[in-house]
Amino acid sequence: MRKLSLLVTIFALMQMLCGTQAFVVNVDAHNEECFFEKIEAGTKFSVTFEVIDGGFLDIDIKVTGPDNSIMHQSVKESSSRLTFAAVTTGVYTVCFDNSKSSMTPKMVMFSIDVGESPHRVPGAPGEDEVGHTKLEDMIRELSGTLTSVKHEQEYMHVRDKIHRSINESTNSRVVLWSTFEALVLVLMTVGQVYYLKRFFEVKRVV
């Protein structure tokens, strides 16, 4: 029976891990996008984000608690991972602010990961099953670590796409500039040949 309960716990944690995903939001210039998450007191949660497109790839972020107290606020951040512990039960707010941008929208990839509630659910093992509880805690910790790795892989994939796009754009510009330089060089060569030819023709006539 204990093994069955443990397998159910592992399956639930893996389902939670598979269900965790990152989101992409487009924040227009002079605009702010906010997202809300209801979290119980004592629960750890993290906010991971990265600006993947727009301007200098930076944005302002603010995290507030249920009582509108500011838990974190920073400006011109490109990417970060913020970890908090909910002090009170309520709705926590994460806002991405692009009001300082005059005309450039920003595209932000982010995720809000909420850990397990610290309160024991009905039917949970008692103090006499400490070993079982410790194993469940280790599984939860492993699940959180795997989630972090999963998000890091997603962000690395996005970074790879951005850098590839930048490299392709740079390469195309280099090719165009090299072609322009070659054309200018050919024109200068033709012009010099024509000028020298005309110069010697004039001297011959004299």
C-alpha positions in Angstrom: 0.0 0.0 0.0 2.9 2.4 0.8 4.6 1.6 -2.5 1.3 2.3 -4.3 1.0 5.7 -2.5 4.6 6.5 -3.4 4.1 5.7 -7.1 1.0 7.9 -7.1 3.0 10.7 -5.6 5.8 10.3 -8.2 3.3 10.2 -11.0 1.5 13.3 -9.8 4.8 15.2 -9.5 5.9 14.2 -13.0 2.5 15.3 -14.3 3.0 18.6 -12.6 6.5 18.9 -14.2 5.2 18.0 -17.7 2.4 20.6 -17.3 4.8 23.4 -16.4 5.4 25.6 -19.4 6.7 29.0 -20.3 4.6 31.7 -21.9 5.3 34.4 -24.4 3.7 37.9 -24.1 4.0 40.9 -26.3 4.2 44.2 -24.3 3.5 47.2 -26.4 5.2 50.6 -26.0 3.7 52.7 -23.2 2.0 49.6 -21.9 2.2 47.2 -18.9 1.1 43.5 -18.8 0.3 42.0 -15.4 -0.2 38.3 -14.4 -1.8 37.0 -11.3 -1.2 33.8 -9.2 -3.0 32.7 -6.1 -0.5 31.3 -3.6 -0.8 29.9 -0.1 1.2 31.2 2.8 4.6 29.6 3.2 4.7 28.3 -0.4 7.9 29.0 -2.5 7.4 30.3 -6.0 9.8 31.6 -8.7 9.5 34.0 -11.6 11.8 33.3 -14.6 11.8 35.6 -17.6 13.8 36.7 -20.6 13.2 39.5 -23.2 13.6 37.7 -26.6 12.8 40.5 -29.0 12.4 44.3 -29.2 14.7 47.3 -28.7 17.7 46.7 -26.4 16.1 43.5 -25.1 15.3 44.9 -21.7 12.1 45.6 -19.6 11.0 46.7 -16.2 9.5 44.1 -13.8 7.6 44.4 -10.5 6.4 41.7 -8.2 3.8 42.6 -5.6 2.1 40.7 -2.8 -1.6 40.5 -1.8 -1.4 43.7 0.2 0.2 45.6 -2.8 3.6 45.5 -1.0 6.5 45.5 -3.5 8.5 42.3 -3.2 10.8 43.0 -6.1 11.2 45.9 -8.6 13.9 46.4 -11.2 14.4 48.4 -14.4 16.0 47.5 -17.7 16.3 43.8 -17.0 17.1 41.4 -19.9 16.6 38.1 -18.0 16.5 36.9 -14.5 15.2 34.2 -12.1 13.5 35.5 -9.0 12.6 33.2 -6.0 10.2 34.2 -3.2 8.3 32.7 -0.3 4.7 33.7 0.1 4.2 35.4 3.4 0.4 35.5 3.3 -2.2 33.6 1.3 -3.6 35.7 -1.6 -3.1 36.8 -5.1 0.5 37.7 -6.2 1.1 40.0 -9.2 3.9 40.0 -11.7 4.0 43.0 -14.1 6.2 43.7 -17.1 6.4 47.4 -17.8 7.3 48.8 -21.2 6.1 52.4 -20.5 9.5 53.9 -21.0 9.8 52.7 -24.6 8.7 55.3 -27.1 7.6 53.0 -29.9 9.2 49.6 -29.6 7.2 46.6 -28.3 9.0 44.0 -26.3 8.4 40.2 -26.5 8.9 38.5 -23.1 9.2 34.8 -22.4 8.3 33.9 -18.8 7.1 31.3 -16.4 5.7 31.4 -12.8 6.5 28.2 -10.9 4.6 27.6 -7.7 6.0 24.9 -5.3 4.0 22.5 -3.1 2.0 23.9 -0.2 3.7 23.4 3.2 0.4 22.4 4.8 -0.2 18.6 5.1 -3.2 17.4 3.2 -5.8 15.2 4.8 -4.7 11.6 4.8 -1.0 12.4 4.6 1.4 10.2 6.6 2.0 11.1 10.2 5.2 11.6 12.1 5.7 7.9 12.4 6.4 7.7 8.7 9.3 10.1 8.6 11.3 8.1 6.0 8.4 8.2 3.6 7.9 11.9 4.1 11.6 12.6 3.5 11.5 10.6 0.3 8.5 12.6 -0.9 10.4 15.8 0.0 13.3 14.7 -2.0 11.1 13.9 -5.0 9.5 17.4 -4.7 13.0 18.9 -4.7 14.0 16.8 -7.7 10.9 17.9 -9.5 11.7 21.5 -8.8 15.2 21.0 -10.1 14.0 19.3 -13.3 11.6 22.1 -13.8 14.4 24.6 -13.6 16.5 22.6 -16.1 13.5 22.4 -18.4 13.0 26.1 -18.4 16.7 26.7 -18.9 16.6 24.5 -21.9 13.7 26.5 -23.3 15.5 29.7 -22.8 18.7 28.3 -24.3 16.6 27.3 -27.4 15.2 30.8 -27.6 18.7 32.3 -27.2 20.0 30.0 -30.0 17.2 31.2 -32.3 17.9 34.9 -31.5 21.6 34.5 -32.0 21.1 32.6 -35.3 18.8 35.3 -36.6 21.4 38.0 -35.6 24.2 36.0 -37.3 22.2 35.5 -40.5 21.3 39.2 -40.6 24.9 40.2 -40.0 26.1 37.8 -42.7 23.6 39.2 -45.2 24.8 42.8 -44.4 28.4 41.8 -44.8 27.7 40.2 -48.2 25.8 43.3 -49.4 28.5 45.6 -48.2 31.2 43.5 -49.8 29.3 43.5 -53.1 28.9 47.3 -52.9 32.7 47.7 -52.2 33.5 45.4 -55.2 31.2 47.4 -57.5 32.8 50.7 -56.3 36.3 49.2 -56.8 35.4 48.1 -60.4 33.9 51.6 -61.2 37.0 53.3 -59.8 39.3 51.0 -61.9 37.3 51.7 -65.0 37.3 55.4 -64.3 41.1 55.5 -63.8 41.7 53.5 -67.0 39.4 55.9 -68.9 41.1 59.0 -67.4 44.7 57.7 -68.2 43.6 56.8 -71.7 42.2 60.3 -72.3 45.3 61.9 -70.7 47.7 60.1 -73.1 45.4 60.8 -76.1 45.5 64.5 -75.3 49.4 64.5 -75.0 49.7 62.7 -78.3 47.6 65.4 -80.1 49.8 68.1 -78.6 
